Amino acid sequence: MKLFIVLIFLLPNYLFSQQKYNAIEVTISHYDEEKNVKKDIKHKEEPIALVQDIKVQKKYEEGLKYYKDRDFKNSYDIFSKIYLDKLSDINFNFYFARSAYETGHYEIALAAFERVEIQDESNLRNKLEMARTYFMLKMYKESEFAFRTVLNNPNIPDNVRTSIELSLSKVSRVQQKSFTYATVMLDMIYDSNVNYGSVGDYEYSGITLDQVDEEGDTAFQVYSSITNIYDIGDRDAFALKNNFSFYLKNYSDLDAYDVMYFAYTPSLLYKETKYTAEMILGIDTMWLGDEKYLSTIFVMPRLEYSHSNTLKSISYIKYQKKMFEQEDQYDLDAHKYEFSYGIQNILSPRSYLFANSIATKETKVRDTNIYVNYNEYKLGLTYANQFSSNFGIDLYAQPRLRTYHDYSSGFDSIRKDIGGIGSAALTMKLMQTLRLKIKTSYEYVNSNQDRFSYQKHTTSAGLIKTY
């Protein structure tokens, strides 16, 4: 009986769907005069609804082709004629909104971006475009709030963060103020091998020495950063950026490995349609245990180029001078040169993939220590996905090769290290400006000089607060 009732309710819906999306079979009576009989001739007619759907889809595909070719005028003209038939299509509304924005139809663009926001709140790209549209509509408070919402997310790439900072500086300039924001991270971390203990016993000068035992410990970590950026030009022009950062790691038992770090990095930014250039200067100093350990200065020109809406190249050259503070470590003073080139691919409005290579060369200032001169090559791969409005993941892997230049008579070899690191992090939004982050990582080094072979894993959990 229940099955019969269900069939009664489902049958009309099924027949309606068949009528809408399948061809309708029509019977026409025809009288054959020669044979003096009536014949029924059946043929199929396409329903009006299906024909309309096909026409809309063809128009959509035509407009999408113009959109991908960055011909926004034609894509907007086509999309504006069919948008009433695609109101619930997230991708269409985003393309329509972008086309409207690029052709100066900002109110129409905002309406389409809002339709995307309603259906996909985790779409970070859409939030950025909404912020830009608010700005063009002179809705500066709404623009600043939207930009800050994305900036609060720790999973966004560094180059996107820089772009948002530039946009916020322009919003602030219109409001006759500079833009400042701060980030504070507090967490607990467990490190299985704080002292980089060796994997096993090792030979030195013909003598077998016992391995250096691993020492694990928990630590409390604090990281804080304050960034101020001031726009000093018109659209696509210059901005001044100042960043102050502080880091503290305090171990429960192994106090000798406590770290405290300060850095100041001013920079000059220039943005053009496809290019973003930044000249960064840096001064930092670090304490290890109770003693001042290391100070450095560096200069780093950085260039970003947009090949398309989803593909970017990011490169930098860095020179750094390392100056050790303790007299018995002066032989570690060095010049460090670094070059990096990376490709970032925006896979979706919520995810990206970033691959980069880094080549490093370090040369000693004084010709005494055999473990200063080296060449190193790293390959990095980052995948991040804000898969919902509250949760995001960040996966990272980096193999590396380091080759030293100087011969060790004790190990009877020139040191060569092959290593790598992998990590996975999960972030959860607790409040608009407060997130929980859990991270785990594994690192290893396999050296031909066994004393320097090690492995370690770390696990941390903590809070990220933005202001």
DOTORTOR-690357 format. One record per residue (C-alpha): x negated, y negated, z; residue in three letters; residue number from 1. Coordinates in nm, 4 decimals, padded with zeros to 6 digits. Layout:
BEGIN
X; Y; Z; code; pos
X; Y; Z; Ala; NUM
...
END
This chain:
BEGIN
X; Y; Z; code; pos
00.0000; 00.0000; 00.0000; Met; 1
-00.2803; -00.2424; 00.0961; Lys; 2
-00.4662; -00.1635; -00.2265; Leu; 3
-00.1509; -00.2356; -00.4266; Phe; 4
-00.1079; -00.5777; -00.2590; Ile; 5
-00.4731; -00.6680; -00.3285; Val; 6
-00.4331; -00.5746; -00.6939; Leu; 7
-00.1223; -00.7898; -00.7192; Ile; 8
-00.3204; -01.0956; -00.6004; Phe; 9
-00.6335; -01.0269; -00.8077; Leu; 10
-00.4657; -00.9440; -01.1368; Leu; 11
-00.3546; -01.3012; -01.2285; Pro; 12
-00.7060; -01.4352; -01.1553; Asn; 13
-00.8604; -01.1628; -01.3674; Tyr; 14
-00.6241; -01.2301; -01.6566; Leu; 15
-00.6921; -01.6025; -01.6325; Phe; 16
-01.0666; -01.5520; -01.6382; Ser; 17
-01.0344; -01.3249; -01.9383; Gln; 18
-00.8278; -01.5865; -02.1132; Gln; 19
-01.0775; -01.8638; -02.0391; Lys; 20
-01.4059; -01.6962; -02.1185; Tyr; 21
-01.3157; -01.4220; -02.3699; Asn; 22
-01.1726; -01.4514; -02.7150; Ala; 23
-00.7889; -01.4357; -02.7251; Ile; 24
-00.6391; -01.1650; -02.9406; Glu; 25
-00.3486; -01.3097; -03.1449; Val; 26
-00.0908; -01.0982; -03.3266; Thr; 27
00.0716; -01.2439; -03.6429; Ile; 28
00.3627; -01.0711; -03.8166; Ser; 29
00.3307; -01.0402; -04.1945; His; 30
00.5932; -00.8978; -04.4321; Tyr; 31
00.4567; -00.6849; -04.7176; Asp; 32
00.7117; -00.7323; -04.9976; Glu; 33
00.5675; -00.4576; -05.2206; Glu; 34
00.6044; -00.1892; -04.9546; Lys; 35
00.9053; -00.3542; -04.7919; Asn; 36
00.7469; -00.3255; -04.4445; Val; 37
00.6364; -00.5674; -04.1736; Lys; 38
00.2716; -00.5508; -04.0641; Lys; 39
00.1129; -00.6881; -03.7494; Asp; 40
-00.2263; -00.8493; -03.8200; Ile; 41
-00.4528; -00.9083; -03.5190; Lys; 42
-00.7393; -01.1549; -03.5074; His; 43
-00.9363; -01.3313; -03.2346; Lys; 44
-00.9435; -01.7003; -03.1575; Glu; 45
-01.1964; -01.8639; -02.9257; Glu; 46
-01.0266; -02.0285; -02.6247; Pro; 47
-01.0516; -02.4078; -02.5964; Ile; 48
-01.2280; -02.3941; -02.2573; Ala; 49
-01.5065; -02.1714; -02.3874; Leu; 50
-01.5586; -02.3821; -02.6979; Val; 51
-01.5863; -02.6898; -02.4756; Gln; 52
-01.8416; -02.5162; -02.2488; Asp; 53
-02.0548; -02.4251; -02.5489; Ile; 54
-02.0458; -02.7823; -02.6802; Lys; 55
-02.1460; -02.9231; -02.3402; Val; 56
-02.4318; -02.6728; -02.3082; Gln; 57
-02.5640; -02.7615; -02.6531; Lys; 58
-02.5544; -03.1307; -02.5650; Lys; 59
-02.7306; -03.0579; -02.2359; Tyr; 60
-03.0091; -02.8698; -02.4118; Glu; 61
-03.0460; -03.1524; -02.6636; Glu; 62
-03.0699; -03.4099; -02.3848; Gly; 63
-03.3141; -03.1936; -02.1878; Leu; 64
-03.5467; -03.1841; -02.4866; Lys; 65
-03.5515; -03.5656; -02.4959; Tyr; 66
-03.6068; -03.5723; -02.1194; Tyr; 67
-03.9105; -03.3430; -02.1365; Lys; 68
-04.0511; -03.5637; -02.4136; Asp; 69
-04.0022; -03.8636; -02.1800; Arg; 70
-03.7548; -04.0189; -02.4222; Asp; 71
-03.5295; -04.1289; -02.1381; Phe; 72
-03.3122; -04.3596; -02.3482; Lys; 73
-03.1825; -04.0766; -02.5639; Asn; 74
-03.1612; -03.8317; -02.2735; Ser; 75
-02.9558; -04.0857; -02.0765; Tyr; 76
-02.7226; -04.1517; -02.3718; Asp; 77
-02.6503; -03.7790; -02.4043; Ile; 78
-02.6293; -03.6976; -02.0338; Phe; 79
-02.3932; -03.9881; -01.9647; Ser; 80
-02.1395; -03.8341; -02.2054; Lys; 81
-02.1307; -03.4910; -02.0411; Ile; 82
-02.2001; -03.5587; -01.6713; Tyr; 83
-01.8321; -03.5167; -01.5723; Leu; 84
-01.8588; -03.1550; -01.6870; Asp; 85
-02.1817; -03.0975; -01.4880; Lys; 86
-02.1107; -03.2652; -01.1536; Leu; 87
-02.2038; -02.9543; -00.9539; Ser; 88
-02.5200; -02.8703; -01.1515; Asp; 89
-02.8183; -02.9678; -00.9338; Ile; 90
-03.0786; -02.9633; -01.2126; Asn; 91
-02.8608; -03.1620; -01.4509; Phe; 92
-02.7870; -03.4291; -01.1920; Asn; 93
-03.1565; -03.4706; -01.1178; Phe; 94
-03.2437; -03.5063; -01.4884; Tyr; 95
-02.9515; -03.7438; -01.5366; Phe; 96
-03.0578; -03.9524; -01.2370; Ala; 97
-03.4189; -03.9735; -01.3544; Arg; 98
-03.3041; -04.0763; -01.7024; Ser; 99
-03.0767; -04.3400; -01.5524; Ala; 100
-03.3564; -04.4712; -01.3302; Tyr; 101
-03.6068; -04.4967; -01.6153; Glu; 102
-03.3548; -04.6897; -01.8267; Thr; 103
-03.2609; -04.9329; -01.5501; Gly; 104
-02.9204; -04.7873; -01.4545; His; 105
-03.0071; -04.7737; -01.0855; Tyr; 106
-02.6572; -04.7451; -00.9369; Glu; 107
-02.5746; -04.4530; -01.1655; Ile; 108
-02.9116; -04.2972; -01.0786; Ala; 109
-02.8432; -04.3279; -00.7054; Leu; 110
-02.5029; -04.1617; -00.7389; Ala; 111
-02.6574; -03.8656; -00.9221; Ala; 112
-02.9445; -03.8350; -00.6714; Phe; 113
-02.6876; -03.8342; -00.3905; Glu; 114
-02.5023; -03.5456; -00.5573; Arg; 115
-02.8279; -03.3491; -00.5551; Val; 116
-02.8886; -03.4425; -00.1884; Glu; 117
-02.5444; -03.3126; -00.0865; Ile; 118
-02.6111; -02.9706; -00.2402; Gln; 119
-02.9865; -02.9403; -00.1724; Asp; 120
-03.0973; -03.1319; 00.1370; Glu; 121
-03.4454; -02.9749; 00.1303; Ser; 122
-03.5295; -03.1196; -00.2135; Asn; 123
-03.8269; -03.3459; -00.1304; Leu; 124
-03.8715; -03.4734; -00.4847; Arg; 125
-03.5118; -03.5885; -00.4906; Asn; 126
-03.5603; -03.7747; -00.1609; Lys; 127
-03.8607; -03.9565; -00.3074; Leu; 128
-03.6662; -04.0583; -00.6164; Glu; 129
-03.3798; -04.1801; -00.3991; Met; 130
-03.6250; -04.3933; -00.2012; Ala; 131
-03.7592; -04.5475; -00.5226; Arg; 132
-03.4035; -04.6155; -00.6416; Thr; 133
-03.3083; -04.7831; -00.3127; Tyr; 134
-03.6080; -05.0114; -00.3606; Phe; 135
-03.5001; -05.1112; -00.7115; Met; 136
-03.1519; -05.1863; -00.5741; Leu; 137
-03.3156; -05.4057; -00.3044; Lys; 138
-03.1884; -05.1740; -00.0315; Met; 139
-03.5191; -05.2026; 00.1512; Tyr; 140
-03.4205; -05.0540; 00.4868; Lys; 141
-03.2717; -04.7495; 00.3166; Glu; 142
-03.5819; -04.7213; 00.0971; Ser; 143
-03.8178; -04.7339; 00.3944; Glu; 144
-03.6138; -04.4741; 00.5840; Phe; 145
-03.6093; -04.2367; 00.2852; Ala; 146
-03.9847; -04.2694; 00.2288; Phe; 147
-04.0556; -04.2124; 00.5974; Arg; 148
-03.8352; -03.9015; 00.5967; Thr; 149
-04.0611; -03.7393; 00.3386; Val; 150
-04.3763; -03.8744; 00.5012; Leu; 151
-04.2775; -03.6988; 00.8250; Asn; 152
-04.3110; -03.3612; 00.6537; Asn; 153
-04.6605; -03.2138; 00.7177; Pro; 154
-04.6373; -02.9842; 00.4135; Asn; 155
-04.6520; -03.2560; 00.1482; Ile; 156
-04.9794; -03.2739; -00.0504; Pro; 157
-05.2319; -03.5450; 00.0357; Asp; 158
-05.1952; -03.7171; -00.3013; Asn; 159
-04.8163; -03.7373; -00.2582; Val; 160
-04.8736; -03.8798; 00.0900; Arg; 161
-05.0995; -04.1482; -00.0616; Thr; 162
-04.8360; -04.2305; -00.3228; Ser; 163
-04.5715; -04.2692; -00.0522; Ile; 164
-04.8041; -04.4931; 00.1482; Glu; 165
-04.8445; -04.7179; -00.1550; Leu; 166
-04.4683; -04.7325; -00.2067; Ser; 167
-04.4090; -04.8130; 00.1586; Leu; 168
-04.6673; -05.0914; 00.1420; Ser; 169
-04.4621; -05.2506; -00.1369; Lys; 170
-04.1427; -05.2147; 00.0653; Val; 171
-04.3191; -05.3751; 00.3619; Ser; 172
-04.4578; -05.6545; 00.1470; Arg; 173
-04.1101; -05.7481; 00.0285; Val; 174
-04.0078; -05.7589; 00.3940; Gln; 175
-04.3209; -05.9702; 00.4651; Gln; 176
-04.4993; -05.7127; 00.6787; Lys; 177
-04.7641; -05.4426; 00.6416; Ser; 178
-04.6743; -05.0771; 00.6790; Phe; 179
-04.8071; -04.8736; 00.9708; Thr; 180
-04.7328; -04.5177; 01.0758; Tyr; 181
-04.8826; -04.2718; 01.3212; Ala; 182
-04.9019; -03.8953; 01.3621; Thr; 183
-04.9735; -03.7057; 01.6836; Val; 184
-05.0269; -03.3284; 01.7014; Met; 185
-05.0502; -03.1300; 02.0244; Leu; 186
-05.1065; -02.7557; 02.0294; Asp; 187
-05.2576; -02.4573; 02.2019; Met; 188
-05.5019; -02.2412; 02.0078; Ile; 189
-05.6658; -01.9056; 02.0654; Tyr; 190
-06.0057; -01.8474; 01.8987; Asp; 191
-06.1401; -01.4911; 01.9040; Ser; 192
-06.5016; -01.5915; 01.8346; Asn; 193
-06.5775; -01.9408; 01.9613; Val; 194
-06.9566; -01.8851; 01.9612; Asn; 195
-06.9701; -01.7191; 01.6148; Tyr; 196
-07.0992; -01.3921; 01.7622; Gly; 197
-07.2556; -01.1521; 01.5123; Ser; 198
-07.0814; -00.8467; 01.3696; Val; 199
-07.3573; -00.6058; 01.4779; Gly; 200
-07.7236; -00.5605; 01.5695; Asp; 201
-07.9802; -00.7223; 01.3424; Tyr; 202
-08.3481; -00.7017; 01.2488; Glu; 203
-08.5823; -00.9945; 01.3100; Tyr; 204
-08.9632; -00.9787; 01.2670; Ser; 205
-08.9435; -00.5990; 01.2642; Gly; 206
-08.7545; -00.5843; 01.5952; Ile; 207
-08.3929; -00.4715; 01.6349; Thr; 208
-08.2012; -00.7239; 01.8427; Leu; 209
-07.8624; -00.6661; 02.0029; Asp; 210
-07.5657; -00.8309; 01.8460; Gln; 211
-07.4458; -01.1595; 01.9890; Val; 212
-07.1172; -01.0722; 02.1578; Asp; 213
-06.8066; -01.2581; 02.0532; Glu; 214
-06.6585; -01.4920; 02.3124; Glu; 215
-06.2890; -01.5704; 02.2814; Gly; 216
-06.1014; -01.8476; 02.4578; Asp; 217
-05.7908; -02.0632; 02.4464; Thr; 218
-05.8062; -02.4376; 02.3966; Ala; 219
-05.5815; -02.7415; 02.4078; Phe; 220
-05.5981; -02.9528; 02.0914; Gln; 221
-05.4951; -03.3122; 02.0288; Val; 222
-05.5064; -03.4892; 01.6945; Tyr; 223
-05.3834; -03.8423; 01.6353; Ser; 224
-05.3954; -04.0647; 01.3290; Ser; 225
-05.2899; -04.4260; 01.2716; Ile; 226
-05.2639; -04.5574; 00.9159; Thr; 227
-05.2036; -04.9153; 00.8104; Asn; 228
-05.1578; -05.0092; 00.4461; Ile; 229
-05.1096; -05.3547; 00.2992; Tyr; 230
-05.0123; -05.4265; -00.0590; Asp; 231
-05.2238; -05.7048; -00.2116; Ile; 232
-05.0972; -05.7023; -00.5687; Gly; 233
-04.7948; -05.6705; -00.7906; Asp; 234
-04.6430; -05.3479; -00.9110; Arg; 235
-04.9098; -05.0910; -01.0059; Asp; 236
-05.1867; -05.2945; -00.8415; Ala; 237
-05.4093; -05.2950; -00.5319; Phe; 238
-05.3558; -05.2031; -00.1688; Ala; 239
-05.5802; -05.1958; 00.1384; Leu; 240
-05.5640; -04.8915; 00.3636; Lys; 241
-05.7138; -04.8424; 00.7086; Asn; 242
-05.7067; -04.5123; 00.8940; Asn; 243
-05.8168; -04.4373; 01.2504; Phe; 244
-05.8231; -04.0765; 01.3696; Ser; 245
-05.9063; -03.8970; 01.6916; Phe; 246
-05.9495; -03.5244; 01.7654; Tyr; 247
-06.0024; -03.3413; 02.0934; Leu; 248
-06.0459; -02.9689; 02.1610; Lys; 249
-06.0788; -02.8657; 02.5240; Asn; 250
-06.1511; -02.4965; 02.5962; Tyr; 251
-06.0285; -02.3308; 02.9124; Ser; 252
-06.3621; -02.1633; 03.0003; Asp; 253
-06.6242; -02.2336; 02.7326; Leu; 254
-06.6765; -02.6016; 02.8102; Asp; 255
-07.0010; -02.6186; 02.6122; Ala; 256
-06.7949; -02.5890; 02.2921; Tyr; 257
-06.5534; -02.8729; 02.3719; Asp; 258
-06.5246; -03.1186; 02.0818; Val; 259
-06.4297; -03.4865; 02.0643; Met; 260
-06.4260; -03.6744; 01.7351; Tyr; 261
-06.3548; -04.0321; 01.6195; Phe; 262
-06.3325; -04.1571; 01.2602; Ala; 263
-06.2556; -04.4812; 01.0791; Tyr; 264
-06.1920; -04.4663; 00.7032; Thr; 265
-06.1006; -04.7886; 00.5206; Pro; 266
-06.0201; -04.7667; 00.1502; Ser; 267
-05.9129; -04.9709; -00.1503; Leu; 268
-05.6332; -04.8230; -00.3636; Leu; 269
-05.5386; -04.8999; -00.7212; Tyr; 270
-05.2387; -04.7479; -00.8969; Lys; 271
-05.1512; -04.7553; -01.2625; Glu; 272
-04.8746; -04.5589; -01.4363; Thr; 273
-05.0740; -04.2359; -01.4761; Lys; 274
-05.3786; -04.3106; -01.2602; Tyr; 275
-05.4374; -04.3563; -00.8901; Thr; 276
-05.7913; -04.4557; -00.7881; Ala; 277
-05.9210; -04.4877; -00.4343; Glu; 278
-06.2577; -04.5961; -00.2981; Met; 279
-06.2986; -04.4546; 00.0528; Ile; 280
-06.5627; -04.5432; 00.3104; Leu; 281
-06.6072; -04.3463; 00.6302; Gly; 282
-06.7759; -04.3695; 00.9694; Ile; 283
-06.7370; -04.0919; 01.2244; Asp; 284
-06.8994; -03.9530; 01.5353; Thr; 285
-06.8640; -03.6274; 01.7281; Met; 286
-06.9349; -03.5080; 02.0828; Trp; 287
-07.0100; -03.1411; 02.1592; Leu; 288
-06.9688; -03.0498; 02.5234; Gly; 289
-07.0794; -03.3524; 02.7266; Asp; 290
-07.3278; -03.4867; 02.4714; Glu; 291
-07.3022; -03.7031; 02.1657; Lys; 292
-07.3839; -03.4624; 01.8845; Tyr; 293
-07.3456; -03.6004; 01.5332; Leu; 294
-07.2705; -03.9245; 01.3472; Ser; 295
-07.2112; -03.9622; 00.9755; Thr; 296
-07.1355; -04.2274; 00.7161; Ile; 297
-06.9925; -04.1525; 00.3737; Phe; 298
-06.8571; -04.3014; 00.0548; Val; 299
-06.6026; -04.1176; -00.1618; Met; 300
-06.4496; -04.2434; -00.4868; Pro; 301
-06.1354; -04.0453; -00.5706; Arg; 302
-05.9286; -04.0284; -00.8906; Leu; 303
-05.5882; -03.8780; -00.9600; Glu; 304
-05.4402; -03.8410; -01.3084; Tyr; 305
-05.0843; -03.7366; -01.3968; Ser; 306
-05.0742; -03.5152; -01.7045; His; 307
-04.6956; -03.4835; -01.6707; Ser; 308
-04.4226; -03.5105; -01.4100; Asn; 309
-04.5335; -03.1785; -01.2587; Thr; 310
-04.9063; -03.1473; -01.3377; Leu; 311
-05.1841; -03.3599; -01.1847; Lys; 312
-05.5633; -03.3566; -01.1727; Ser; 313
-05.7380; -03.4693; -00.8542; Ile; 314
-06.1137; -03.5208; -00.8302; Ser; 315
-06.3642; -03.6896; -00.6036; Tyr; 316
-06.7369; -03.7404; -00.5520; Ile; 317
-06.8691; -03.7763; -00.1981; Lys; 318
-07.2012; -03.8766; -00.0511; Tyr; 319
-07.2526; -03.8337; 00.3229; Gln; 320
-07.5491; -03.8937; 00.5504; Lys; 321
-07.5598; -03.6697; 00.8588; Lys; 322
-07.7486; -03.8016; 01.1616; Met; 323
-07.7846; -03.5748; 01.4668; Phe; 324
-07.8015; -03.7557; 01.7984; Glu; 325
-08.0171; -03.5225; 02.0112; Gln; 326
-08.3930; -03.5438; 01.9617; Glu; 327
-08.4418; -03.1678; 01.9379; Asp; 328
-08.1948; -03.1614; 01.6442; Gln; 329
-08.3441; -03.4397; 01.4343; Tyr; 330
-08.4695; -03.1785; 01.1883; Asp; 331
-08.1016; -03.1094; 01.0982; Leu; 332
-08.0503; -03.4615; 00.9571; Asp; 333
-07.9379; -03.4306; 00.5960; Ala; 334
-07.8003; -03.5859; 00.2812; His; 335
-07.4826; -03.4167; 00.1626; Lys; 336
-07.3405; -03.4405; -00.1900; Tyr; 337
-07.0008; -03.3021; -00.2834; Glu; 338
-06.7922; -03.2829; -00.5990; Phe; 339
-06.4368; -03.1534; -00.6178; Ser; 340
-06.1901; -03.1015; -00.8993; Tyr; 341
-05.8379; -02.9679; -00.8519; Gly; 342
-05.5118; -02.9090; -01.0350; Ile; 343
-05.1773; -02.9556; -00.8653; Gln; 344
-04.8647; -02.8014; -01.0162; Asn; 345
-04.5244; -02.9007; -00.8806; Ile; 346
-04.3393; -02.5698; -00.9113; Leu; 347
-04.0050; -02.7053; -00.7928; Ser; 348
-03.8764; -03.0073; -00.6027; Pro; 349
-03.9546; -02.8133; -00.2830; Arg; 350
-04.2805; -02.6335; -00.3628; Ser; 351
-04.6232; -02.6856; -00.5162; Tyr; 352
-04.9427; -02.4976; -00.5968; Leu; 353
-05.2842; -02.6594; -00.5659; Phe; 354
-05.6093; -02.5009; -00.6857; Ala; 355
-05.9453; -02.6725; -00.6474; Asn; 356
-06.3164; -02.6070; -00.6687; Ser; 357
-06.5798; -02.7748; -00.4506; Ile; 358
-06.9534; -02.7819; -00.5168; Ala; 359
-07.1769; -02.8959; -00.2290; Thr; 360
-07.5481; -02.9648; -00.2070; Lys; 361
-07.7217; -03.0499; 00.1188; Glu; 362
-08.0848; -03.1636; 00.1427; Thr; 363
-08.2856; -03.2238; 00.4587; Lys; 364
-08.4296; -03.5588; 00.5553; Val; 365
-08.7306; -03.3983; 00.7289; Arg; 366
-08.9111; -03.0931; 00.5927; Asp; 367
-08.8977; -02.8715; 00.9015; Thr; 368
-08.5735; -02.6705; 00.9319; Asn; 369
-08.5129; -02.3822; 00.6897; Ile; 370
-08.1345; -02.3858; 00.7409; Tyr; 371
-08.0554; -02.7280; 00.5974; Val; 372
-08.1197; -02.7123; 00.2227; Asn; 373
-07.8414; -02.5163; 00.0537; Tyr; 374
-07.5939; -02.5053; -00.2353; Asn; 375
-07.2354; -02.4014; -00.1727; Glu; 376
-06.9382; -02.3250; -00.3978; Tyr; 377
-06.5796; -02.2947; -00.2806; Lys; 378
-06.2537; -02.2095; -00.4547; Leu; 379
-05.9361; -02.3125; -00.2739; Gly; 380
-05.5737; -02.2176; -00.3347; Leu; 381
-05.2785; -02.3716; -00.1492; Thr; 382
-04.9117; -02.2812; -00.1837; Tyr; 383
-04.6489; -02.4790; 00.0083; Ala; 384
-04.2726; -02.4392; 00.0030; Asn; 385
-04.0102; -02.6367; 00.1929; Gln; 386
-03.7624; -02.3535; 00.1446; Phe; 387
-03.4881; -02.5150; 00.3539; Ser; 388
-03.4189; -02.8499; 00.5169; Ser; 389
-03.5621; -02.7195; 00.8458; Asn; 390
-03.8306; -02.4664; 00.7525; Phe; 391
-04.1470; -02.4815; 00.5434; Gly; 392
-04.4474; -02.2574; 00.4829; Ile; 393
-04.8063; -02.3272; 00.3864; Asp; 394
-05.0400; -02.0532; 00.2602; Leu; 395
-05.4105; -02.1117; 00.2021; Tyr; 396
-05.7070; -01.9046; 00.0825; Ala; 397
-06.0686; -02.0032; 00.0139; Gln; 398
-06.3612; -01.7793; -00.0839; Pro; 399
-06.7077; -01.9359; -00.0716; Arg; 400
-07.0718; -01.8702; -00.1553; Leu; 401
-07.3616; -02.0456; 00.0175; Arg; 402
-07.7254; -02.0003; -00.0838; Thr; 403
-08.0118; -02.1532; 00.1148; Tyr; 404
-08.3372; -02.2627; -00.0477; His; 405
-08.5990; -02.1812; 00.2146; Asp; 406
-08.7590; -01.8465; 00.2947; Tyr; 407
-08.7310; -01.6975; 00.6453; Ser; 408
-09.0355; -01.4946; 00.7472; Ser; 409
-08.8461; -01.3484; 01.0459; Gly; 410
-08.5699; -01.2047; 00.8254; Phe; 411
-08.8080; -01.1634; 00.5290; Asp; 412
-08.5511; -01.3154; 00.2927; Ser; 413
-08.3768; -01.6288; 00.1718; Ile; 414
-08.0375; -01.6516; 00.3388; Arg; 415
-07.7237; -01.5964; 00.1334; Lys; 416
-07.3719; -01.6046; 00.2792; Asp; 417
-07.0520; -01.4807; 00.1157; Ile; 418
-06.7385; -01.5629; 00.3085; Gly; 419
-06.3798; -01.6702; 00.3039; Gly; 420
-06.0867; -01.7962; 00.5031; Ile; 421
-05.7138; -01.7392; 00.4789; Gly; 422
-05.4305; -01.8968; 00.6740; Ser; 423
-05.0526; -01.9052; 00.6971; Ala; 424
-04.8468; -02.1758; 00.8678; Ala; 425
-04.4778; -02.2156; 00.9416; Leu; 426
-04.3185; -02.5497; 01.0284; Thr; 427
-03.9723; -02.6010; 01.1757; Met; 428
-03.7953; -02.9345; 01.2068; Lys; 429
-03.6681; -02.9922; 01.5607; Leu; 430
-03.5741; -03.3581; 01.5125; Met; 431
-03.6124; -03.6106; 01.2326; Gln; 432
-03.9655; -03.7021; 01.3480; Thr; 433
-04.0573; -03.3905; 01.5472; Leu; 434
-04.1682; -03.0532; 01.4127; Arg; 435
-04.2948; -02.7258; 01.5521; Leu; 436
-04.5928; -02.5697; 01.3741; Lys; 437
-04.7234; -02.2149; 01.4133; Ile; 438
-05.0411; -02.1166; 01.2324; Lys; 439
-05.2717; -01.8174; 01.2112; Thr; 440
-05.5998; -01.7798; 01.0222; Ser; 441
-05.8756; -01.5292; 00.9578; Tyr; 442
-06.2350; -01.6138; 00.8649; Glu; 443
-06.5334; -01.3975; 00.7812; Tyr; 444
-06.8921; -01.4354; 00.6612; Val; 445
-07.1086; -01.1570; 00.5253; Asn; 446
-07.4747; -01.2663; 00.5278; Ser; 447
-07.7873; -01.0860; 00.4081; Asn; 448
-07.9367; -01.2071; 00.7389; Gln; 449
-07.7150; -01.0076; 00.9734; Asp; 450
-07.7317; -01.2512; 01.2636; Arg; 451
-07.5131; -01.4895; 01.0645; Phe; 452
-07.2442; -01.2348; 00.9730; Ser; 453
-06.9287; -01.2869; 01.1763; Tyr; 454
-06.5525; -01.2664; 01.1750; Gln; 455
-06.2899; -01.4496; 01.3736; Lys; 456
-05.9196; -01.5155; 01.3890; His; 457
-05.7288; -01.8055; 01.5385; Thr; 458
-05.3642; -01.8568; 01.6297; Thr; 459
-05.2075; -02.1875; 01.7274; Ser; 460
-04.8667; -02.3268; 01.8149; Ala; 461
-04.7788; -02.6872; 01.8764; Gly; 462
-04.5776; -03.0001; 01.8000; Leu; 463
-04.6165; -03.2684; 01.5337; Ile; 464
-04.4660; -03.6090; 01.6083; Lys; 465
-04.4548; -03.8988; 01.3632; Thr; 466
-04.3918; -04.2648; 01.4423; Tyr; 467
END
